[in-house]
């Protein structure tokens, strides 16, 4: 059962556009929500993460918006560039005990056209 | 630091053969994760260790898969016997307790079972 649902599966935008990727979760015990970026032939790498005590976090051109009541969070990429073309994964976890298990979305393949 | 090291980077084998994938985590990291990535199922957590002890192996597909971590700097994932449906990219990742939960991924091993 998919506990973190990610959409869309793929996305194409023009350079300078603002792609938005959405994720929804079910488990209200989740307290850590990271986004990972993966380039072809590479492993995923942490891009940005948020905890549920804030509704928004920005790092450079990347912003996470978090809606606790709706159990949704999204990634916005401002002024997107061709170099942002990659697969993006959302994830969620709860840090109960020594748990470090991330529940992953299925990924969004983003293409930014020049 | 060299990051997470995985070997081999590519493995082609025939059905029924034993396959061993290797991982060296980042020095000082006390969590180690094994993932499998396919187009159909995305990123799947197979097993993870804390201080060399398996914490959660619920993602291991079946008895053909086994993982060990004999010491803090080495882990193996073994498939015996291998089947064509095991073809995937296998990632190893590591993280450090208290390090903000970030998982650092290796470059992956692309496994093809003919």
Backbone of each chain as ProteinMPNN parsed JSONL, in Angstrom:
{"seq_chain_A": "XXXXXXXXXXXXXXXXXXXXXXXXXXXXXXXXXXXXXXXXXXXXXXXXXXXXXXXXXXXXXXXXXXXXXXXXXXXXXXXXXXXXXXXXXXXXXXXXXXXXXXXXXXXXXXXXXX", "coords_chain_A": {"N_chain_A": [[0.847, -1.187, 0.0], [0.643, 2.12, -0.976], [1.914, 4.63, 0.869], [2.72, 7.197, 0.573], [1.758, 9.35, -1.788], [2.597, 10.509, -4.915], [2.523, 13.127, -7.308], [2.733, 15.025, -10.395], [3.442, 12.126, -12.473], [5.205, 12.693, -14.491], [6.643, 15.673, -15.872], [6.82, 18.528, -17.846], [8.382, 21.557, -18.454], [8.983, 24.955, -19.502], [12.083, 26.731, -19.613], [12.549, 28.859, -16.863], [9.997, 28.569, -15.962], [7.712, 27.442, -13.32], [7.759, 24.604, -11.971], [5.634, 22.387, -10.162], [5.435, 19.923, -7.761], [3.55, 17.467, -6.213], [2.756, 15.879, -3.092], [1.029, 13.497, -1.099], [0.164, 12.205, 2.06], [-0.63, 9.58, 4.428], [-0.201, 8.703, 7.036], [-0.449, 10.121, 10.082], [1.522, 10.256, 11.93], [3.902, 10.81, 10.753], [6.777, 12.848, 10.702], [8.77, 14.064, 9.341], [9.786, 15.29, 6.281], [11.302, 14.88, 3.449], [12.718, 15.965, 0.29], [14.179, 14.437, -2.476], [16.61, 14.561, -5.066], [17.359, 13.163, -8.172], [19.738, 12.488, -10.598], [20.28, 11.105, -13.887], [21.871, 7.95, -13.763], [22.954, 8.352, -11.288], [22.871, 8.259, -7.645], [20.045, 9.108, -5.537], [19.898, 12.387, -4.035], [19.718, 14.427, -1.162], [17.612, 17.212, -1.306], [15.987, 19.201, -0.102], [14.292, 19.585, 3.026], [11.54, 19.307, 5.349], [9.951, 19.89, 8.492], [6.931, 19.28, 10.394], [6.33, 21.543, 11.911], [6.484, 23.917, 10.631], [5.177, 25.817, 7.867], [6.297, 26.374, 5.477], [9.341, 26.186, 3.645], [12.313, 27.51, 2.38], [15.008, 27.08, 0.15], [17.281, 28.508, -1.615], [16.288, 28.332, -4.939], [14.37, 26.502, -4.443], [11.403, 25.471, -2.871], [9.514, 24.184, -0.203], [6.161, 23.613, 0.432], [3.915, 23.092, 3.05], [1.078, 21.454, 4.218], [-0.45, 20.662, 6.922], [-3.015, 19.949, 7.851], [-4.295, 19.051, 5.58], [-2.683, 16.997, 4.972], [-0.645, 17.131, 3.048], [2.133, 17.953, 0.954], [4.333, 19.982, -1.002], [6.643, 20.592, -3.686], [8.195, 23.367, -5.025], [9.8, 24.807, -7.776], [11.492, 27.554, -8.415], [12.054, 29.78, -11.177], [12.982, 27.788, -13.076], [15.598, 25.771, -14.485], [17.371, 24.243, -17.256], [19.256, 22.524, -16.114], [17.948, 21.593, -13.91], [16.572, 19.436, -14.683], [15.606, 16.296, -13.865], [14.859, 13.452, -11.754], [12.51, 13.662, -9.2], [11.922, 12.875, -5.844], [9.579, 12.566, -3.271], [9.378, 11.986, 0.252], [8.668, 10.456, 3.46], [8.8, 10.179, 7.019], [8.807, 8.82, 10.344], [10.301, 9.551, 13.415], [10.252, 7.821, 15.54], [11.655, 6.091, 18.243], [14.505, 4.287, 17.196], [13.936, 4.415, 14.569], [14.541, 4.903, 11.168], [13.372, 4.744, 8.782], [12.453, 5.65, 5.584], [9.539, 6.457, 3.825], [8.779, 6.308, 0.52], [7.71, 8.355, -2.258], [6.703, 7.646, -5.681], [8.131, 9.078, -7.502], [8.862, 11.851, -9.719], [9.43, 12.675, -12.969], [11.139, 15.289, -14.208], [11.416, 17.561, -16.845], [13.111, 20.279, -18.089], [12.824, 22.478, -20.55], [15.012, 24.254, -22.768]], "CA_chain_A": [[0.0, 0.0, 0.0], [1.451, 3.31, -1.119], [1.583, 5.551, 1.938], [3.021, 8.536, 0.087], [1.336, 9.407, -3.186], [3.272, 11.63, -5.575], [2.02, 13.458, -8.642], [2.455, 14.071, -11.473], [4.496, 11.155, -12.752], [6.184, 13.396, -15.3], [6.339, 17.092, -15.982], [7.677, 19.264, -18.777], [8.191, 23.003, -18.362], [9.961, 25.764, -20.199], [13.034, 27.448, -18.757], [11.948, 29.99, -16.174], [8.718, 28.165, -15.397], [7.692, 27.029, -11.91], [7.14, 23.282, -11.806], [5.134, 22.057, -8.823], [5.252, 18.49, -7.561], [2.722, 17.306, -5.017], [2.735, 14.596, -2.382], [0.033, 13.339, -0.058], [0.502, 11.092, 2.944], [-1.751, 9.079, 5.223], [0.168, 8.464, 8.428], [-0.308, 11.394, 10.798], [2.711, 10.195, 12.792], [5.064, 11.279, 9.999], [7.24, 14.137, 11.21], [9.94, 14.493, 8.571], [9.357, 15.213, 4.887], [12.386, 15.335, 2.576], [12.683, 15.807, -1.159], [15.451, 14.03, -3.028], [16.789, 14.806, -6.491], [18.199, 12.12, -8.764], [20.137, 12.631, -11.988], [20.497, 9.785, -14.499], [23.118, 7.278, -13.442], [23.41, 8.73, -9.953], [21.946, 7.993, -6.559], [19.304, 10.293, -5.076], [20.581, 13.275, -3.093], [18.775, 15.293, -0.45], [17.47, 18.554, -1.869], [15.415, 20.069, 0.922], [13.411, 18.821, 3.901], [10.726, 20.126, 6.237], [9.254, 19.235, 9.606], [5.56, 19.796, 10.375], [6.099, 22.724, 12.738], [6.481, 25.092, 9.758], [4.328, 25.607, 6.693], [7.055, 26.625, 4.261], [10.787, 26.274, 3.79], [12.959, 27.87, 1.123], [16.455, 26.98, 0.02], [17.574, 28.956, -2.97], [15.126, 28.359, -5.814], [13.496, 25.392, -4.08], [10.512, 25.753, -1.743], [8.524, 23.184, 0.207], [4.96, 24.079, 1.104], [3.413, 21.981, 3.856], [-0.286, 21.642, 4.73], [-0.616, 19.558, 7.865], [-4.41, 19.52, 7.951], [-4.628, 18.322, 4.361], [-1.693, 15.927, 4.84], [-0.038, 17.293, 1.731], [3.278, 18.85, 0.84], [4.686, 20.15, -2.402], [7.929, 21.195, -4.04], [8.131, 24.374, -6.076], [11.128, 25.185, -8.258], [11.395, 28.88, -9.025], [12.985, 30.071, -12.274], [13.586, 26.493, -13.385], [16.682, 25.748, -15.456], [17.581, 22.899, -17.834], [20.024, 21.714, -15.168], [17.048, 21.026, -12.899], [15.966, 18.231, -15.25], [15.981, 15.18, -12.994], [13.711, 12.827, -11.107], [12.34, 14.161, -7.841], [11.197, 11.974, -4.96], [9.227, 12.982, -1.928], [9.421, 10.892, 1.216], [8.187, 10.805, 4.79], [9.175, 9.211, 8.042], [8.604, 9.157, 11.74], [11.555, 9.266, 14.1], [10.004, 7.078, 16.771], [12.722, 5.154, 18.584], [15.646, 4.411, 16.285], [13.444, 4.261, 13.205], [15.017, 5.829, 10.16], [12.818, 4.249, 7.515], [11.755, 6.617, 4.76], [8.502, 5.971, 2.911], [9.056, 7.09, -0.678], [6.82, 8.464, -3.394], [7.195, 6.931, -6.851], [9.006, 9.926, -8.296], [8.38, 12.697, -10.813], [10.474, 12.982, -13.935], [11.003, 16.679, -14.645], [12.238, 18.03, -17.961], [13.046, 21.726, -18.284], [13.294, 22.774, -21.906], [15.735, 25.536, -22.877]], "C_chain_A": [[0.886, 1.241, 0.0], [1.032, 4.312, -0.065], [1.896, 6.991, 1.582], [2.729, 8.549, -1.407], [1.87, 10.675, -3.826], [2.68, 11.85, -6.955], [2.587, 14.798, -9.088], [3.615, 13.089, -11.638], [5.596, 11.786, -13.587], [5.696, 14.811, -15.551], [7.332, 17.728, -16.938], [7.351, 20.746, -18.652], [9.243, 23.701, -19.211], [10.886, 26.429, -19.181], [12.373, 28.681, -18.166], [10.598, 29.68, -15.565], [8.854, 27.695, -13.958], [6.994, 25.676, -11.812], [6.743, 23.05, -10.35], [4.874, 20.559, -8.763], [4.563, 18.299, -6.213], [2.853, 15.916, -4.403], [1.678, 14.622, -1.291], [0.392, 12.108, 0.776], [-0.702, 10.736, 3.803], [-1.437, 9.031, 6.715], [0.412, 9.783, 9.155], [0.887, 11.396, 11.747], [3.976, 10.644, 12.059], [5.477, 12.652, 10.503], [8.49, 14.641, 10.489], [9.635, 14.245, 7.113], [10.473, 15.771, 3.986], [12.021, 15.204, 1.098], [14.098, 15.454, -1.612], [15.43, 14.266, -4.536], [17.724, 13.732, -7.038], [18.455, 12.417, -10.235], [20.414, 11.244, -12.566], [21.865, 9.219, -14.156], [23.68, 7.593, -12.075], [22.409, 8.27, -8.903], [21.187, 9.255, -6.188], [20.136, 11.09, -4.078], [19.562, 14.205, -2.458], [18.805, 16.696, -1.036], [17.038, 19.543, -0.799], [14.475, 19.22, 1.761], [12.676, 19.761, 4.838], [10.167, 19.268, 7.363], [7.917, 19.933, 9.789], [5.303, 21.011, 11.258], [6.16, 24.022, 11.929], [5.673, 24.776, 8.505], [5.09, 25.815, 5.389], [8.54, 26.686, 4.595], [11.39, 26.55, 2.432], [14.454, 27.636, 1.226], [16.79, 27.304, -1.425], [16.305, 29.019, -3.794], [14.091, 27.288, -5.453], [12.707, 25.721, -2.814], [9.637, 24.545, -1.477], [7.373, 23.939, 0.863], [4.32, 22.892, 1.797], [2.04, 22.329, 4.414], [-0.616, 20.447, 5.62], [-2.051, 19.038, 7.897], [-4.834, 18.702, 6.742], [-3.72, 17.121, 4.144], [-1.082, 15.935, 3.443], [1.19, 18.193, 1.834], [3.733, 18.881, -0.61], [6.039, 20.827, -2.549], [7.701, 22.155, -5.189], [9.567, 24.717, -6.478], [10.977, 26.504, -8.999], [12.425, 29.029, -10.135], [13.722, 28.803, -12.703], [14.563, 26.598, -14.552], [16.817, 24.342, -16.048], [18.362, 21.97, -16.91], [19.194, 21.13, -14.039], [16.359, 19.757, -13.404], [16.493, 17.01, -14.515], [14.695, 14.498, -12.538], [13.674, 13.27, -9.652], [11.468, 13.192, -7.043], [10.828, 12.7, -3.675], [9.276, 11.751, -1.026], [8.895, 11.389, 2.555], [8.651, 9.752, 5.771], [8.753, 9.715, 9.411], [9.84, 8.718, 12.505], [11.354, 8.544, 15.414], [11.126, 6.088, 17.026], [13.93, 5.366, 17.697], [15.226, 4.2, 14.831], [14.049, 5.32, 12.295], [14.476, 5.454, 8.788], [12.059, 5.349, 6.82], [10.726, 5.888, 3.907], [8.542, 6.879, 1.696], [7.847, 7.19, -1.603], [7.464, 7.792, -4.596], [8.036, 7.789, -7.784], [8.284, 10.701, -9.378], [9.555, 13.022, -11.707], [10.222, 14.38, -14.498], [11.955, 16.972, -15.794], [12.019, 19.531, -18.109], [13.648, 22.031, -19.638], [13.948, 24.151, -21.981], [14.875, 26.658, -23.459]], "O_chain_A": [[1.759, 1.399, 0.853], [-0.098, 4.801, -0.098], [1.389, 7.912, 2.224], [3.373, 7.846, -2.187], [1.626, 11.78, -3.341], [2.376, 10.901, -7.679], [2.896, 15.637, -8.242], [4.654, 13.234, -10.993], [6.773, 11.465, -13.423], [4.505, 15.107, -15.455], [8.537, 17.493, -16.849], [6.189, 21.144, -18.734], [10.257, 23.112, -19.586], [10.506, 26.655, -18.032], [11.722, 29.451, -18.872], [10.101, 30.444, -14.738], [9.961, 27.564, -13.437], [5.784, 25.609, -11.597], [7.442, 23.471, -9.429], [4.179, 20.002, -9.612], [4.952, 18.896, -5.209], [3.036, 14.92, -5.103], [1.463, 15.646, -0.642], [0.864, 11.102, 0.247], [-1.667, 11.495, 3.89], [-2.304, 9.288, 7.551], [1.383, 10.481, 8.864], [1.226, 12.437, 12.31], [5.015, 10.837, 12.689], [4.631, 13.522, 10.708], [9.178, 15.538, 10.976], [9.269, 13.134, 6.73], [10.573, 16.982, 3.789], [11.135, 14.436, 0.721], [15.076, 16.077, -1.198], [14.388, 14.183, -5.187], [18.755, 13.43, -6.436], [17.521, 12.577, -11.021], [20.744, 10.315, -11.829], [22.881, 9.908, -14.243], [24.775, 7.144, -11.737], [21.265, 7.938, -9.212], [21.638, 10.359, -6.492], [20.972, 10.534, -3.367], [18.66, 14.709, -3.126], [19.867, 17.287, -1.236], [17.654, 20.594, -0.621], [13.918, 18.24, 1.266], [13.128, 20.877, 5.094], [9.942, 18.069, 7.197], [7.776, 21.084, 9.376], [4.164, 21.469, 11.347], [5.918, 25.102, 12.468], [5.508, 23.614, 8.134], [4.591, 25.475, 4.316], [8.945, 27.16, 5.656], [11.032, 25.91, 1.443], [15.084, 27.944, 2.237], [16.606, 26.488, -2.328], [15.345, 29.682, -3.404], [13.049, 27.19, -6.102], [13.265, 26.185, -1.82], [9.082, 23.951, -2.402], [7.581, 24.787, 1.73], [4.195, 21.815, 1.214], [1.864, 23.388, 5.017], [-1.005, 19.379, 5.146], [-2.277, 17.829, 7.961], [-5.634, 17.774, 6.859], [-3.953, 16.318, 3.24], [-1.009, 14.913, 2.761], [1.267, 19.074, 2.69], [3.54, 17.918, -1.353], [6.506, 21.534, -1.657], [7.09, 21.804, -6.198], [10.435, 24.895, -5.624], [10.399, 26.554, -10.085], [13.525, 28.483, -10.055], [14.952, 28.761, -12.69], [14.383, 27.396, -15.472], [16.424, 23.362, -15.416], [18.148, 20.758, -16.925], [19.669, 20.274, -13.293], [15.652, 19.085, -12.652], [17.691, 16.728, -14.543], [13.592, 14.915, -12.892], [14.693, 13.251, -8.962], [10.417, 12.75, -7.508], [11.664, 13.369, -3.066], [9.221, 10.616, -1.5], [8.703, 12.588, 2.756], [8.866, 8.594, 5.415], [8.394, 10.878, 9.593], [10.368, 7.631, 12.268], [12.192, 8.64, 16.311], [11.507, 5.331, 16.133], [14.339, 6.504, 17.468], [16.043, 3.855, 13.977], [14.06, 6.503, 12.633], [15.055, 5.808, 7.761], [11.128, 5.923, 7.385], [11.008, 4.834, 3.338], [8.358, 8.09, 1.821], [7.063, 6.249, -1.724], [8.633, 7.41, -4.545], [8.596, 7.281, -8.756], [7.245, 10.28, -9.887], [10.557, 13.578, -11.257], [9.222, 14.62, -15.175], [13.146, 16.67, -15.724], [10.886, 19.995, -18.238], [14.849, 21.859, -19.845], [13.495, 25.098, -21.338], [15.349, 27.785, -23.607]]}, "seq_chain_B": "XXXXXXXXXXXXXXXXXXXXXXXXXXXXXXXXXXXXXXXXXXXXXXXXXXXXXXXXXXXXXXXXXXXXXXXXXXXXXXXXXXXXXXXXXXXXXXXXXXXXXXXXXXXXXXXXXX", "coords_chain_B": {"N_chain_B": [[35.775, 13.216, 2.263], [35.127, 10.07, 0.597], [32.544, 9.447, 0.085], [29.68, 7.231, -0.177], [30.566, 4.028, -1.175], [30.114, 1.74, -3.756], [30.241, -1.543, -5.127], [30.059, -4.178, -7.57], [29.838, -1.657, -10.211], [28.359, -2.324, -12.366], [26.668, -5.317, -13.159], [26.328, -8.267, -14.837], [24.656, -11.22, -15.144], [23.77, -14.697, -15.264], [20.626, -16.307, -15.01], [20.021, -18.01, -11.992], [22.562, -17.878, -10.984], [24.742, -16.851, -8.293], [24.772, -13.656, -6.828], [26.659, -11.014, -5.548], [26.564, -7.985, -3.964], [28.314, -5.075, -2.967], [29.06, -2.734, -0.349], [30.425, 0.213, 0.986], [29.999, 2.233, 3.627], [29.818, 5.779, 4.478], [32.427, 6.898, 6.533], [31.942, 6.809, 9.999], [29.219, 6.945, 9.886], [26.278, 5.476, 11.168], [24.029, 4.224, 10.309], [22.885, 2.057, 7.77], [21.541, 1.508, 4.604], [19.858, -0.547, 2.266], [18.606, -0.331, -0.98], [16.339, -0.971, -3.689], [15.795, -0.103, -7.041], [13.408, 0.259, -9.506], [11.691, 0.875, -12.602], [8.989, 0.281, -12.444], [8.346, -0.021, -9.72], [9.615, 1.952, -8.35], [11.648, 3.371, -5.74], [12.58, 1.031, -3.447], [12.869, 0.144, -0.102], [14.963, -2.289, 1.091], [16.333, -3.387, 3.336], [17.592, -2.224, 6.494], [20.336, -1.265, 8.586], [21.476, -0.602, 11.912], [24.241, 0.412, 13.606], [25.483, -1.942, 12.712], [23.577, -3.881, 13.136], [20.728, -5.557, 11.929], [17.771, -3.749, 11.515], [15.293, -3.486, 10.251], [14.002, -5.666, 8.068], [11.867, -6.025, 6.473], [11.393, -5.397, 3.849], [12.804, -7.11, 2.246], [12.615, -9.175, -0.501], [12.299, -12.026, -0.673], [13.436, -15.288, 0.434], [15.649, -15.632, -1.125], [17.169, -13.429, -1.031], [19.675, -11.932, 0.934], [21.329, -10.09, 3.511], [24.238, -8.715, 4.982], [26.188, -7.223, 7.584], [29.131, -7.149, 8.551], [30.932, -5.468, 9.809], [31.484, -2.005, 10.722], [32.215, -0.768, 8.383], [31.504, -2.1, 6.093], [29.232, -3.805, 3.992], [27.164, -6.375, 2.602], [24.966, -7.421, 0.007], [23.28, -10.181, -0.955], [22.151, -12.274, -3.553], [20.721, -15.257, -4.174], [19.341, -18.091, -5.557], [19.799, -16.005, -8.461], [17.273, -14.273, -10.38], [15.625, -13.285, -13.458], [13.758, -11.238, -12.824], [14.954, -9.899, -10.792], [16.5, -7.984, -11.846], [17.616, -4.729, -11.715], [18.431, -1.48, -10.326], [20.538, -1.309, -7.639], [20.852, 0.356, -4.654], [22.976, 1.569, -2.098], [22.878, 3.273, 0.964], [23.857, 5.625, 3.49], [23.635, 6.978, 6.825], [23.865, 9.261, 9.61], [23.244, 9.079, 13.047], [21.471, 11.644, 14.579], [22.212, 13.372, 12.666], [20.418, 14.835, 11.232], [18.867, 13.228, 9.689], [19.481, 12.896, 6.985], [20.036, 10.86, 4.202], [22.758, 9.477, 2.562], [23.472, 8.557, -0.608], [24.999, 5.9, -2.471], [26.54, 5.345, -5.751], [25.188, 3.289, -6.933], [24.455, -0.073, -8.113], [24.036, -1.528, -11.15], [22.159, -4.185, -11.939], [21.811, -6.887, -14.069], [20.025, -9.656, -14.892], [20.145, -12.388, -16.863]], "CA_chain_B": [[35.338, 11.819, 2.303], [34.833, 9.576, -0.733], [31.142, 9.137, -0.063], [29.329, 5.82, -0.133], [31.192, 3.309, -2.281], [29.457, 0.494, -4.104], [30.856, -2.328, -6.194], [30.515, -3.518, -8.796], [28.896, -0.661, -10.728], [27.492, -3.058, -13.28], [26.799, -6.755, -13.029], [25.483, -9.041, -15.736], [24.8, -12.606, -14.756], [22.73, -15.573, -15.785], [19.652, -16.821, -14.04], [20.498, -19.116, -11.173], [23.868, -17.581, -10.409], [24.793, -16.043, -7.079], [25.233, -12.282, -7.03], [27.009, -10.319, -4.313], [26.772, -6.554, -4.107], [29.089, -4.609, -1.834], [28.876, -1.331, 0.019], [31.215, 0.804, 2.067], [29.319, 3.481, 4.003], [30.654, 6.898, 4.89], [33.02, 6.67, 7.843], [31.251, 7.484, 11.091], [27.773, 6.764, 9.769], [25.89, 4.27, 11.883], [22.891, 3.596, 9.644], [23.139, 1.65, 6.397], [20.298, 1.124, 3.936], [19.891, -1.143, 0.919], [17.407, -0.042, -1.763], [16.239, -1.457, -5.063], [15.044, 0.857, -7.845], [12.92, -0.156, -10.816], [10.723, 1.813, -13.175], [7.633, -0.05, -12.05], [8.106, 0.035, -8.283], [10.326, 3.065, -7.744], [12.665, 3.049, -4.75], [12.089, 0.136, -2.401], [13.823, -0.171, 0.953], [15.05, -3.734, 1.308], [16.759, -3.652, 4.705], [18.556, -1.273, 7.003], [21.109, -1.627, 9.763], [21.952, 0.415, 12.833], [25.395, -0.152, 14.317], [25.736, -3.282, 12.162], [22.486, -4.793, 13.491], [19.551, -5.322, 11.08], [16.637, -3.171, 12.228], [14.045, -3.734, 9.526], [14.236, -6.39, 6.81], [10.544, -6.348, 5.93], [11.373, -5.17, 2.417], [13.524, -8.156, 1.516], [11.545, -9.83, -1.274], [12.128, -13.447, -0.37], [14.608, -15.904, 1.042], [16.799, -15.613, -2.034], [17.925, -12.227, -0.695], [20.222, -11.853, 2.284], [22.247, -8.966, 3.69], [25.071, -8.785, 6.169], [27.056, -6.087, 7.869], [30.068, -7.725, 9.522], [31.575, -4.399, 10.568], [30.926, -0.671, 10.455], [32.667, -0.206, 7.122], [31.267, -3.003, 4.969], [27.982, -4.562, 3.963], [26.9, -7.094, 1.366], [23.624, -7.881, -0.34], [23.485, -11.365, -1.774], [20.974, -12.873, -4.184], [21.048, -16.633, -4.544], [19.781, -17.871, -6.933], [19.253, -14.807, -9.09], [16.231, -14.448, -11.376], [15.519, -12.09, -14.315], [12.967, -10.176, -12.178], [15.822, -9.185, -9.86], [17.201, -6.934, -12.593], [17.273, -3.428, -11.138], [19.579, -0.757, -9.777], [20.58, -1.472, -6.183], [21.569, 1.451, -4.001], [23.317, 1.552, -0.688], [22.902, 4.623, 1.522], [24.199, 5.648, 4.911], [23.309, 8.212, 7.53], [24.423, 9.314, 10.957], [22.266, 9.43, 14.067], [21.624, 13.026, 14.971], [22.714, 14.152, 11.53], [19.335, 15.437, 10.49], [18.163, 12.189, 8.934], [19.844, 12.82, 5.575], [20.649, 9.632, 3.721], [23.719, 9.696, 1.497], [23.399, 7.396, -1.481], [26.082, 5.542, -3.362], [26.222, 5.476, -7.174], [24.338, 2.192, -7.357], [24.913, -1.209, -8.923], [23.014, -1.937, -12.118], [22.179, -5.634, -12.064], [21.035, -7.494, -15.153], [20.005, -11.112, -14.807], [19.674, -12.882, -18.161]], "C_chain_B": [[34.919, 11.374, 0.906], [33.357, 9.346, -0.939], [30.906, 7.652, 0.061], [29.893, 5.141, -1.381], [30.47, 1.993, -2.498], [30.244, -0.224, -5.197], [30.107, -3.636, -6.374], [29.518, -2.449, -9.224], [27.905, -1.305, -11.687], [27.757, -4.547, -13.097], [25.808, -7.403, -13.987], [25.724, -10.503, -15.396], [23.661, -13.417, -15.353], [21.849, -16.083, -14.658], [20.218, -18.024, -13.301], [21.832, -18.875, -10.505], [23.729, -16.763, -9.123], [25.383, -14.68, -7.399], [25.524, -11.663, -5.661], [27.309, -8.867, -4.609], [27.425, -6.041, -2.817], [28.931, -3.122, -1.607], [29.818, -0.951, 1.154], [30.567, 2.122, 2.432], [30.324, 4.581, 4.321], [31.157, 6.655, 6.31], [32.296, 7.477, 8.912], [29.739, 7.383, 11.026], [27.379, 5.446, 10.408], [24.612, 3.627, 11.357], [23.305, 3.246, 8.216], [21.866, 1.065, 5.811], [20.622, 0.462, 2.593], [18.543, -0.893, 0.247], [17.498, -0.747, -3.114], [15.368, -0.455, -5.836], [14.695, 0.251, -9.189], [11.926, 0.877, -11.317], [9.331, 1.552, -12.619], [7.358, 0.223, -10.575], [8.844, 1.165, -7.585], [11.417, 2.585, -6.803], [12.044, 2.209, -3.643], [13.194, -0.081, -1.361], [13.8, -1.678, 1.191], [15.321, -4.044, 2.772], [17.588, -2.475, 5.173], [19.129, -1.716, 8.339], [21.373, -0.382, 10.62], [23.072, -0.208, 13.664], [25.59, -1.637, 14.002], [24.627, -4.287, 12.448], [21.296, -4.522, 12.568], [18.362, -4.864, 11.915], [15.314, -3.535, 11.574], [14.377, -4.408, 8.205], [12.92, -6.738, 6.136], [10.453, -6.144, 4.421], [12.127, -6.202, 1.601], [12.5, -9.041, 0.817], [11.287, -11.282, -0.88], [13.452, -14.003, 0.121], [15.828, -15.914, 0.13], [17.708, -14.417, -1.726], [18.42, -12.304, 0.746], [21.206, -10.687, 2.342], [22.985, -9.131, 5.003], [25.842, -7.494, 6.342], [28.032, -6.541, 8.945], [30.809, -6.687, 10.345], [31.056, -3.055, 10.086], [31.283, -0.133, 9.076], [32.358, -1.088, 5.917], [29.933, -3.719, 5.115], [27.859, -5.251, 2.612], [25.419, -7.409, 1.243], [23.816, -9.026, -1.313], [22.149, -11.867, -2.308], [21.385, -14.256, -4.684], [19.81, -17.511, -4.457], [19.121, -16.63, -7.535], [18.221, -15.186, -10.157], [16.141, -13.178, -12.218], [14.751, -10.95, -13.652], [13.764, -9.432, -11.108], [16.59, -8.059, -10.55], [16.704, -5.567, -12.137], [18.576, -2.691, -10.832], [19.482, -0.856, -8.251], [21.447, -0.365, -5.594], [21.836, 1.113, -2.547], [23.347, 3.015, -0.237], [23.306, 4.542, 2.984], [23.806, 6.982, 5.518], [23.866, 8.12, 8.943], [23.34, 9.743, 11.922], [22.53, 10.867, 14.513], [22.111, 13.919, 13.86], [21.62, 14.739, 10.681], [18.619, 14.482, 9.557], [18.56, 12.078, 7.473], [20.495, 11.489, 5.266], [21.533, 9.973, 2.528], [23.796, 8.419, 0.662], [24.707, 7.172, -2.225], [25.64, 5.653, -4.811], [25.362, 4.349, -7.711], [25.072, 1.105, -8.12], [23.774, -1.59, -9.845], [23.167, -3.428, -12.358], [21.267, -6.078, -13.195], [21.165, -9.002, -15.029], [19.371, -11.647, -16.088], [18.949, -14.22, -18.045]], "O_chain_B": [[34.42, 12.176, 0.118], [32.945, 9.068, -2.065], [31.826, 6.894, 0.369], [29.715, 5.625, -2.499], [30.241, 1.229, -1.56], [30.833, 0.407, -6.074], [29.563, -4.159, -5.401], [28.441, -2.354, -8.636], [26.757, -0.874, -11.798], [28.894, -4.981, -12.907], [24.609, -7.123, -13.95], [26.865, -10.962, -15.365], [22.701, -12.859, -15.885], [22.285, -16.259, -13.52], [20.809, -18.925, -13.895], [22.199, -19.581, -9.566], [22.728, -16.079, -8.906], [26.36, -14.563, -8.139], [24.724, -11.782, -4.733], [28.195, -8.552, -5.404], [27.122, -6.516, -1.723], [28.699, -2.352, -2.54], [29.984, -1.68, 2.132], [30.579, 3.051, 1.625], [31.526, 4.335, 4.419], [30.391, 6.251, 7.185], [32.066, 8.675, 8.752], [29.05, 7.697, 11.997], [28.047, 4.428, 10.224], [24.159, 2.611, 11.884], [23.98, 4.024, 7.542], [21.199, 0.239, 6.433], [21.545, 0.871, 1.888], [17.487, -1.192, 0.804], [18.581, -1.07, -3.602], [14.331, -0.016, -5.34], [15.568, -0.214, -9.922], [11.386, 1.661, -10.536], [8.578, 2.489, -12.352], [6.26, 0.65, -10.217], [8.722, 1.331, -6.371], [12.032, 1.541, -7.021], [11.094, 2.634, -2.985], [14.318, -0.446, -1.707], [12.75, -2.263, 1.457], [14.628, -4.86, 3.381], [18.218, -1.795, 4.364], [18.494, -2.437, 9.108], [21.476, 0.733, 10.109], [22.877, -1.221, 14.336], [25.825, -2.46, 14.887], [24.732, -5.442, 12.037], [20.887, -3.369, 12.432], [17.994, -5.508, 12.897], [14.337, -3.851, 12.254], [14.968, -3.789, 7.321], [12.868, -7.652, 5.313], [9.536, -6.659, 3.782], [12.086, -6.162, 0.371], [11.614, -9.596, 1.466], [10.132, -11.694, -0.774], [14.451, -13.29, 0.213], [16.936, -16.184, 0.591], [18.876, -14.401, -2.117], [17.684, -12.689, 1.654], [21.835, -10.344, 1.341], [22.44, -9.617, 5.993], [26.113, -6.772, 5.382], [27.78, -6.335, 10.132], [31.265, -6.978, 11.45], [30.271, -2.99, 9.139], [30.707, 0.865, 8.641], [32.889, -0.854, 4.831], [29.558, -4.172, 6.196], [28.384, -4.773, 1.606], [24.721, -7.63, 2.232], [24.436, -8.866, -2.364], [21.145, -11.88, -1.594], [22.286, -14.392, -5.512], [19.264, -17.667, -3.365], [18.012, -16.26, -7.151], [18.285, -16.261, -10.753], [16.533, -12.106, -11.757], [15.07, -9.787, -13.9], [13.288, -8.431, -10.574], [17.26, -7.269, -9.885], [15.505, -5.29, -12.174], [19.67, -3.211, -11.051], [18.455, -0.52, -7.661], [22.602, -0.177, -5.977], [21.035, 0.467, -1.871], [23.793, 3.888, -0.981], [23.119, 3.514, 3.635], [23.662, 7.984, 4.817], [24.279, 7.056, 9.405], [22.593, 10.68, 11.639], [23.667, 11.248, 14.787], [22.395, 15.096, 14.082], [21.856, 15.108, 9.53], [17.835, 14.916, 8.713], [18.017, 11.227, 6.768], [21.394, 11.044, 5.979], [21.111, 10.668, 1.604], [24.139, 7.348, 1.164], [25.423, 8.114, -2.563], [24.495, 6.014, -5.083], [24.856, 4.439, -8.83], [26.143, 1.319, -8.687], [22.681, -1.931, -9.392], [24.171, -3.883, -12.906], [20.101, -5.691, -13.263], [22.265, -9.553, -15.056], [18.199, -11.389, -16.363], [18.494, -14.765, -19.051]]}, "name": "protein", "num_of_chains": 2, "seq": "XXXXXXXXXXXXXXXXXXXXXXXXXXXXXXXXXXXXXXXXXXXXXXXXXXXXXXXXXXXXXXXXXXXXXXXXXXXXXXXXXXXXXXXXXXXXXXXXXXXXXXXXXXXXXXXXXXXXXXXXXXXXXXXXXXXXXXXXXXXXXXXXXXXXXXXXXXXXXXXXXXXXXXXXXXXXXXXXXXXXXXXXXXXXXXXXXXXXXXXXXXXXXXXXXXXXXXXXXXXXXXXXXXXX"}
